[in-house]
Amino acid sequence: MRAIVPMGAEHPYRTYGRRARLGLIVPPTNTVNESEWARMLPAGVTLHVTRMPLHADTTSEPGRAALHADIRLAAGLLAQAGPDVIAYGCTAGSMVSPIEALTDFIRRETGVAAVATAPALVLAARALGVSRVALATPYDDRLNAHEVHFLADEGIGVVSVRGLGIGAGGAHEYVQIARIPPEQVLAHCRAADRPDAQALMVSCTDFATLDLLPRLEQALGKPVISSNLATFWAALRTAGLEDRIAGMGSLLERV
């Protein structure tokens, strides 16, 4: 698997985003991803966002073709803003194998470095030296099983998985994810952990966890890797920025 490679190129003068511009693609109803990213931005880094349809099918030939068509359009629009990296911020929609296939596609289409959420979760776990995780998601059993299989293919064992069942009745349910109160999210994440897990992985970019990460890490005594944290970390590092950001979890503080 290809490692994250810093951009390393000098860019011309910018009034804003002098250090880096981050481009982000999110599903249409997602309200958490860009909100959490905006709070994590270091000085001199700007965020530029667009939306595209949600894709539940990333394995069949028609599903991949539809995903690529929408990503081509969204990434092409973002590329015109001159980002240093484009991130596809959707966990379920980026669980493809090999894990660099989607980011390589964006790079070929736009000429811009790219990251995606599911691959970023894998890279973050590897960077922290983690090979066994407990998994907390808002998803239904079918999508949870898909994620467990995806992670296993990348050498990450899931010792426990706990979902909230959202999506079992169809994609229209996903809008409920961002409405879950913080204390319910916290309890759900804590219940998912197991002693033999080296880290807790919290999946879904519309699952609000940023404020909970320090509390969870202190309570569990282990790293907590969320979808948004991992994708943001991967985007920063790919843009060549090595900032360590306190109060946002071990990944951004240590790696």
C-alpha positions in Angstrom: 0.0 0.0 0.0 1.3 3.4 -0.9 2.2 5.6 2.1 1.0 9.2 2.5 3.5 11.4 0.6 3.8 15.1 1.5 2.9 17.5 -1.3 6.2 19.4 -0.9 5.5 21.9 -3.7 5.9 25.7 -3.2 2.7 27.5 -4.0 2.2 31.1 -5.1 1.0 33.9 -2.8 -2.4 33.4 -1.2 -4.3 35.9 0.8 -5.8 33.0 2.8 -4.6 29.4 3.0 -1.0 30.5 2.8 0.2 27.2 4.3 -2.4 24.9 2.7 -5.9 24.7 1.2 -7.8 21.5 2.0 -10.6 20.4 -0.3 -13.4 18.3 1.1 -16.2 16.3 -0.5 -19.0 15.3 1.8 -22.4 13.4 1.4 -25.3 15.8 0.8 -26.9 15.6 4.3 -23.6 15.6 6.3 -23.4 18.5 8.7 -20.7 17.2 11.1 -17.7 16.6 8.9 -16.9 20.2 7.8 -17.9 21.6 11.2 -15.4 19.4 13.0 -12.7 20.1 10.3 -13.2 23.8 10.7 -12.5 23.6 14.4 -9.3 21.6 13.9 -7.7 23.9 11.2 -4.3 25.2 12.1 -3.5 28.9 11.4 -2.8 29.5 7.7 -4.9 26.6 6.5 -8.3 27.0 4.8 -11.1 24.5 4.1 -13.1 24.4 0.9 -16.1 22.0 0.7 -18.5 20.5 -1.9 -21.2 17.8 -1.8 -22.0 14.8 -3.8 -24.5 12.0 -3.7 -24.1 9.2 -1.1 -23.0 5.8 -2.5 -23.9 2.7 -0.6 -22.7 0.3 -3.3 -19.0 0.5 -3.9 -18.4 -3.2 -4.8 -20.4 -3.9 -8.0 -19.3 -2.7 -11.4 -22.4 -0.3 -11.8 -21.8 0.9 -8.2 -18.2 1.7 -8.8 -19.0 3.4 -12.1 -21.6 5.7 -10.5 -19.2 6.5 -7.6 -16.4 7.4 -10.0 -18.7 9.6 -12.1 -19.9 11.6 -9.1 -16.4 11.9 -7.6 -15.0 13.0 -11.0 -17.6 15.9 -11.0 -17.1 16.9 -7.4 -13.3 16.7 -7.4 -13.1 18.5 -10.7 -15.0 21.4 -9.2 -12.9 21.5 -6.1 -9.7 21.3 -8.1 -10.5 24.7 -9.6 -10.1 26.3 -6.2 -6.5 25.2 -6.1 -6.5 22.9 -3.1 -3.3 21.1 -2.0 -5.2 18.0 -1.2 -8.7 16.7 -1.9 -10.4 14.5 0.8 -13.4 12.3 0.1 -15.1 12.5 3.5 -17.4 9.5 3.6 -16.6 6.3 5.4 -19.0 3.9 3.8 -18.5 5.2 0.3 -14.7 4.9 0.5 -14.5 1.2 1.7 -13.0 0.0 -1.5 -10.2 -2.4 -2.3 -7.4 -1.9 -2.9 -7.6 1.1 -0.5 -5.6 3.4 -2.8 -7.9 2.9 -5.8 -10.2 5.8 -5.0 -7.5 8.3 -4.1 -5.5 7.3 -7.1 -8.6 7.9 -9.2 -9.0 11.4 -7.8 -5.3 12.1 -8.3 -5.4 11.0 -12.0 -8.6 13.0 -12.7 -7.5 16.3 -11.0 -3.7 16.2 -10.6 -4.3 16.9 -6.9 -3.1 14.7 -4.0 -6.0 12.9 -2.4 -7.1 11.1 0.8 -10.3 9.3 1.7 -11.9 8.3 5.0 -11.8 4.5 5.1 -8.2 4.4 3.9 -7.3 7.1 6.4 -8.7 5.0 9.2 -6.4 2.2 8.2 -3.4 4.5 7.8 -4.1 6.1 11.2 -4.3 2.7 12.9 -1.0 1.7 11.4 0.6 5.0 12.3 -0.4 4.4 16.0 0.9 0.8 15.8 -2.6 -0.6 16.2 -3.8 -3.9 14.7 -6.8 -4.7 17.0 -9.7 -2.3 17.4 -13.1 -2.0 18.9 -15.5 -0.5 16.4 -18.4 1.9 17.3 -20.7 3.1 14.5 -24.2 4.4 14.0 -24.7 1.9 11.2 -26.9 -1.2 10.8 -25.5 -4.8 10.9 -25.0 -5.1 7.2 -22.8 -2.0 6.9 -21.0 -2.9 10.1 -20.1 -6.3 8.6 -18.8 -4.7 5.5 -16.5 -2.4 7.5 -15.3 -5.3 9.6 -14.4 -7.2 6.4 -12.8 -4.1 4.9 -10.6 -3.6 7.9 -9.7 -7.3 8.1 -8.5 -7.2 4.5 -6.0 -4.4 5.6 -4.7 -6.4 8.6 -6.8 -4.7 11.3 -8.8 -7.1 13.4 -12.1 -5.9 14.9 -12.5 -7.5 18.4 -16.0 -6.0 18.9 -18.4 -4.0 16.9 -21.4 -2.0 18.2 -23.8 -0.1 15.9 -27.0 1.9 16.4 -28.9 0.3 13.5 -29.3 3.5 11.5 -29.7 2.7 7.8 -31.4 -0.6 8.3 -34.6 0.9 6.8 -32.8 2.7 4.0 -30.4 5.5 3.3 -33.1 8.1 4.2 -32.3 7.3 7.9 -28.8 8.5 7.7 -29.8 12.1 8.5 -30.6 10.9 12.0 -26.9 10.3 12.7 -25.9 14.0 13.3 -28.9 14.4 15.7 -27.7 11.9 18.3 -27.0 13.8 21.6 -23.3 13.8 22.8 -23.9 11.8 26.0 -25.6 9.1 24.0 -22.7 9.0 21.6 -20.3 8.8 24.5 -22.2 5.9 26.2 -22.3 4.1 22.8 -18.6 4.4 22.2 -17.7 3.3 25.8 -19.9 0.3 25.5 -18.2 -0.7 22.3 -14.7 -1.0 23.8 -13.1 -4.2 24.9 -9.9 -4.7 27.0 -8.1 -6.5 24.2 -8.7 -3.7 21.8 -5.6 -1.5 21.3 -7.7 1.4 20.1 -11.3 2.4 19.7 -12.4 3.3 16.1 -15.5 5.5 15.8 -16.8 5.3 12.2 -18.9 7.7 10.2 -18.1 11.3 9.2 -21.6 12.5 10.3 -21.2 11.1 13.9 -20.2 14.0 16.1 -17.3 12.9 18.4 -14.7 15.7 18.3 -15.6 17.1 21.8 -15.7 13.5 23.2 -12.2 12.3 22.0 -10.2 13.5 25.1 -12.8 12.2 27.5 -12.9 8.8 25.7 -9.2 8.5 25.6 -8.8 9.3 29.3 -11.6 6.9 30.3 -10.5 4.0 28.1 -6.7 4.5 28.4 -6.1 4.1 24.7 -6.2 6.0 21.4 -9.6 6.8 19.8 -9.6 7.2 16.1 -12.7 8.8 14.5 -13.5 9.0 10.8 -13.2 12.8 10.8 -10.0 12.9 12.9 -8.3 10.3 10.7 -9.3 12.0 7.4 -8.2 15.4 8.6 -4.9 14.0 9.9 -4.3 12.3 6.6 -5.1 15.5 4.7 -2.8 17.6 6.8 0.1 15.2 6.4 -0.5 14.8 2.7 -0.3 18.6 2.4 3.1 18.5 4.0 2.0 19.9 7.4 3.3 18.3 10.6 1.4 20.3 13.1 0.7 18.7 16.4 -2.7 19.8 17.7 -3.6 19.4 21.4 -7.0 18.5 22.7 -8.1 16.7 19.6 -7.0 13.1 20.4 -3.8 11.2 20.3 -3.5 10.9 16.5 -3.1 14.7 16.0 -1.1 15.1 19.2 1.5 12.4 18.6 1.7 11.3 14.9 
